[in-house]
Amino acid sequence: MSTISEYRGKVLVAGATGKTGSWVVRRLLHYGVPVRVLSRSEEKARTLFGDKVEIVVGKIQSDEDVARAVEGCTGVISALGSSSVTGESSPSEVDRDGAIRLVDAAAKAGVTHMAMVSSIAVTKWFHPLNLFGGVLTMKYAAEEHLRKVFSQPGRSCTIIRPGGLRDGEPLQHRLQVDQGDRLWSGWTNRSDVAELAVISLWVPKAKNRTFEVISEAPEAQQSLEKYYEQLHE
Ligand SMILES: NC(=O)c1ccc[n+]([C@@H]2O[C@H](COP(=O)([O-])OP(=O)(O)OC[C@H]3O[C@@H](n4cnc5c(N)ncnc54)[C@H](OP(=O)(O)O)[C@@H]3O)[C@@H](O)[C@H]2O)c1
């Protein structure tokens, strides 16, 4: 497995202090990609990443904070996620409005590729997960906005819809990918979701793809690039 990518540019990670986001940062650093993180807490980001990343302190609710965060970046990876039904960490504030704000700021700043962590069942308003503040509906609104804004010439996006998230090392499972939101259940390691998001920066077949992903069986993987070969636009 290659440890150095030819990707040139700095990548902003939103939600970097989260369980998936911190894997995104680790995988970017693994490939030698310069990283900036947007975090509500400098202390939390510093404790996790030391001086290996640039930190912009701010909230996803603030136009000004988000504009500062994306400035000078070529790529953005969003692993933002809500954690309460109401308030600043709610699905409407974070998964929809925050993500949409990030998409718009990224496009304005000249970001050329953006990857977003979404969820399986995101198109199914009647799924039980949606009882949590309409989280699936909110995520779908953000997905739609990202596809619209980043399918313009000179930009691209990748939307990853994982099953239930678990912890563990990356590249330890054979994956199943699908499109059309047909998977109802399944689970995925956060670290594999992070790996898929990171390599989408430079894998041509990852551009402008929306797909679901779950783990199929334990099996060491050299790379996850081959899963992008199975997708259509
Ligand atoms: N859990 C599952 O089984 C599952 C399944 C499918 C998809 N997903 C989706 O996968 C994604 C990642 O999940 P996860 O479990 O890794 O998430 P997580 O650990 O809860 O991390 C969420 C991140 O979002 C940040 N955040 C929340 N509100 C914010 C705000 N107002 N301003 C700036 N940052 C804010 C958090 O920052 P702080 O550290 O400051 O709180 C944290 O970094 C989420 O979008 C989730 O919905 C989850």
The ligand as a Gaussian input file, in Angstrom:
#p B3LYP/6-31G(d) Opt

LIG

0 1
 N      -23.397000       6.543000      14.059000
 C      -23.711000       5.787000      13.022000
 O      -23.904000       4.576000      13.137000
 C      -23.818000       6.427000      11.653000
 C      -24.290000       5.684000      10.570000
 C      -24.281000       6.257000       9.293000
 C      -23.828000       7.550000       9.120000
 N      -23.411000       8.271000      10.206000
 C      -22.914000       9.638000       9.988000
 O      -21.504000       9.585000       9.937000
 C      -20.966000      10.858000      10.302000
 C      -19.842000      10.697000      11.316000
 O      -20.341000      10.052000      12.462000
 P      -19.461000       9.988000      13.809000
 O      -20.102000       8.992000      14.693000
 O      -18.035000       9.883000      13.463000
 O      -19.733000      11.470000      14.360000
 P      -19.260000      12.159000      15.734000
 O      -18.205000      11.329000      16.390000
 O      -20.484000      12.501000      16.536000
 O      -18.569000      13.521000      15.209000
 C      -19.325000      14.619000      14.794000
 C      -18.410000      15.786000      14.529000
 O      -19.215000      16.932000      14.163000
 C      -18.761000      18.045000      14.931000
 N      -19.812000      19.046000      15.156000
 C      -21.046000      18.848000      15.672000
 N      -21.705000      20.023000      15.765000
 C      -20.846000      20.990000      15.293000
 C      -20.911000      22.396000      15.136000
 N      -22.006000      23.079000      15.487000
 N      -19.846000      23.076000      14.628000
 C      -18.719000      22.394000      14.268000
 N      -18.600000      21.032000      14.390000
 C      -19.641000      20.356000      14.903000
 C      -18.323000      17.435000      16.248000
 O      -17.500000      18.361000      16.920000
 P      -17.240000      18.281000      18.517000
 O      -16.111000      17.300000      18.685000
 O      -16.874000      19.678000      18.853000
 O      -18.532000      17.821000      19.159000
 C      -17.573000      16.205000      15.745000
 O      -16.295000      16.583000      15.326000
 C      -22.136000      11.674000      10.807000
 O      -22.572000      12.532000       9.776000
 C      -23.182000      10.619000      11.093000
 O      -24.497000      11.129000      10.985000
 C      -23.388000       7.735000      11.456000

